[in-house]
Amino acid sequence: MRNINKSNRYFIVSKQLDRRRFLHLLILSGAVAGCRRLTPNTPSAPPTASPGSTLALDLLYALENAAVDYSPHPRGCDVTSIRGSVLDADGSPVAGVLVHVWADDVNQAIRLSTDAGGYYSCDVASSTNNDTYHVQLTDQTATTLFSDVIVVQAVASCDLNLMTVNFVATQ
């Protein structure tokens, strides 16, 4: 849809863009730098860079089927966990990708690497809950973001306390 108002000398042109193209255009236009100032790197911190430096943005992975899967945890109601896998474009597992998982405070992120099968898993609570969690992929140095932040809403149910967040390559 195109809406042009020449009398006020401004133009509004609307075109449906996919999110990756939109972000790319924003970065190229200078509206978004794609970088941010972060705190110094600590063992429990999410992707960081030293003050004044920047993070690279290379969104290689997206949420598989645009959905988080919920199922009963094999260990029962005494735990809430997030697990998943990272696959390349051919469906092969990707080992060594750093996975950041956090709830409210990004500085309290759990950091783990995918194993040789491309899998990761972590317990996020010792019971069922309704907390909101975040999952993001980076390179091993935590200087390049490989995915958007995926928001995962926990459900306080013994039938839904295992959340599976799978990533697949976008390219």
C-alpha positions as CSV (number, residue, x, y, z in Angstrom):
1,M,0.0,0.0,0.0
2,R,1.3,3.4,-0.9
3,N,0.1,6.7,0.7
4,I,1.6,9.9,-0.7
5,N,0.7,13.3,0.5
6,K,2.5,15.9,-1.6
7,S,0.8,18.9,-0.1
8,N,2.7,18.5,3.2
9,R,5.8,17.4,1.4
10,Y,6.2,14.0,3.1
11,F,5.8,10.6,1.8
12,I,4.7,7.4,3.5
13,V,5.4,4.3,1.6
14,S,4.4,1.0,3.1
15,K,5.7,-2.3,1.8
16,Q,5.6,-5.6,3.6
17,L,9.1,-6.7,4.4
18,D,10.4,-9.7,6.2
19,R,12.0,-9.0,9.6
20,R,15.5,-9.7,8.4
21,R,15.3,-7.3,5.4
22,F,13.7,-4.7,7.6
23,L,16.5,-4.8,10.2
24,H,19.1,-4.8,7.4
25,L,17.5,-1.6,5.9
26,L,17.4,0.0,9.3
27,I,21.0,-0.7,9.9
28,L,22.0,0.6,6.5
29,S,19.9,3.7,6.9
30,G,21.7,4.5,10.2
31,A,18.4,4.4,12.1
32,V,19.7,1.4,14.1
33,A,23.4,0.8,14.7
34,G,22.9,-2.9,15.5
35,C,25.3,-2.4,18.4
36,R,25.0,-1.5,22.0
37,R,27.2,-0.6,25.0
38,L,27.4,-3.5,27.3
39,T,28.9,-4.4,30.7
40,P,32.2,-6.2,31.1
41,N,32.2,-9.9,30.5
42,T,31.5,-12.1,33.5
43,P,31.1,-15.9,33.7
44,S,27.3,-15.7,34.2
45,A,26.6,-12.7,32.0
46,P,24.9,-12.9,28.6
47,P,26.6,-11.7,25.4
48,T,29.0,-8.9,26.4
49,A,31.7,-6.7,25.1
50,S,34.0,-4.4,26.9
51,P,32.8,-0.8,27.4
52,G,32.9,1.2,24.2
53,S,33.1,-1.9,22.0
54,T,30.3,-3.4,20.0
55,L,28.6,-6.7,19.3
56,A,28.4,-8.0,15.8
57,L,24.9,-9.0,14.4
58,D,24.8,-12.1,12.3
59,L,21.4,-13.6,12.6
60,L,22.1,-17.1,11.3
61,Y,19.4,-19.0,13.2
62,A,15.7,-18.7,13.8
63,L,13.2,-20.5,15.9
64,E,12.2,-23.8,14.2
65,N,8.6,-23.7,13.0
66,A,8.2,-20.3,14.8
67,A,7.1,-22.2,17.9
68,V,8.2,-23.4,21.3
69,D,7.1,-27.0,22.1
70,Y,5.8,-27.9,25.5
71,S,5.6,-31.4,27.0
72,P,5.7,-33.1,30.5
73,H,9.1,-33.3,32.0
74,P,10.3,-36.9,32.5
75,R,11.4,-36.0,36.0
76,G,7.9,-34.9,37.0
77,C,6.7,-31.6,38.6
78,D,9.9,-30.9,40.5
79,V,11.6,-29.1,37.7
80,T,11.1,-26.7,34.8
81,S,13.6,-27.1,31.9
82,I,14.5,-25.6,28.6
83,R,16.1,-27.8,26.0
84,G,16.7,-27.7,22.3
85,S,18.9,-28.2,19.3
86,V,20.7,-26.1,16.7
87,L,20.8,-27.3,13.2
88,D,22.4,-26.0,10.0
89,A,20.5,-25.5,6.7
90,D,21.0,-29.2,5.8
91,G,19.6,-30.4,9.1
92,S,23.0,-31.4,10.5
93,P,23.7,-30.6,14.2
94,V,25.9,-27.6,15.0
95,A,28.2,-28.1,18.0
96,G,29.8,-25.3,20.0
97,V,27.2,-22.6,19.7
98,L,26.8,-20.7,23.0
99,V,23.2,-20.6,24.3
100,H,22.2,-17.9,26.8
101,V,19.1,-18.6,28.9
102,W,17.8,-16.0,31.4
103,A,14.6,-14.9,33.2
104,D,14.3,-11.4,34.6
105,D,17.9,-10.4,34.9
106,V,20.1,-10.7,31.8
107,N,23.2,-10.6,34.1
108,Q,22.0,-13.9,35.6
109,A,22.0,-15.8,32.3
110,I,22.9,-19.5,32.2
111,R,25.5,-20.0,29.5
112,L,26.0,-23.4,27.9
113,S,27.3,-24.8,24.6
114,T,25.6,-27.2,22.2
115,D,27.1,-30.6,22.3
116,A,28.4,-32.7,19.3
117,G,24.7,-33.6,18.5
118,G,23.8,-29.9,18.5
119,Y,21.8,-30.2,21.7
120,Y,21.5,-28.1,24.9
121,S,19.5,-28.5,28.1
122,C,19.2,-26.6,31.4
123,D,17.0,-26.6,34.4
124,V,15.5,-23.1,35.0
125,A,13.4,-23.8,38.1
126,S,13.0,-26.4,40.8
127,S,9.2,-26.5,40.4
128,T,6.6,-25.5,37.8
129,N,6.1,-21.7,37.4
130,N,4.7,-19.0,35.1
131,D,8.0,-17.2,34.6
132,T,9.1,-15.7,31.3
133,Y,12.5,-16.9,30.0
134,H,14.7,-15.7,27.2
135,V,17.0,-17.8,24.9
136,Q,19.6,-16.4,22.5
137,L,22.5,-17.9,20.5
138,T,25.9,-16.4,20.1
139,D,29.4,-17.5,19.0
140,Q,31.7,-18.9,21.7
141,T,33.3,-15.5,22.4
142,A,29.8,-14.0,22.9
143,T,30.7,-11.2,20.5
144,T,28.4,-12.2,17.6
145,L,24.7,-12.6,18.1
146,F,23.5,-15.6,16.0
147,S,19.7,-15.3,16.8
148,D,17.0,-13.0,18.0
149,V,16.0,-13.3,21.6
150,I,13.3,-16.0,21.8
151,V,10.8,-15.3,24.6
152,V,9.5,-18.5,26.3
153,Q,6.6,-18.4,28.6
154,A,6.6,-21.1,31.2
155,V,3.3,-22.7,32.2
156,A,2.7,-23.9,35.8
157,S,1.6,-27.4,34.8
158,C,3.2,-30.8,35.2
159,D,2.1,-31.5,31.6
160,L,3.9,-28.4,30.1
161,N,7.1,-28.0,32.2
162,L,9.6,-29.1,29.6
163,M,10.0,-26.4,26.9
164,T,11.8,-27.2,23.7
165,V,13.4,-24.3,21.8
166,N,14.9,-25.6,18.5
167,F,16.9,-23.3,16.2
168,V,17.5,-23.9,12.4
169,A,19.8,-22.0,10.1
170,T,18.2,-19.2,8.1
171,Q,20.8,-19.4,5.2
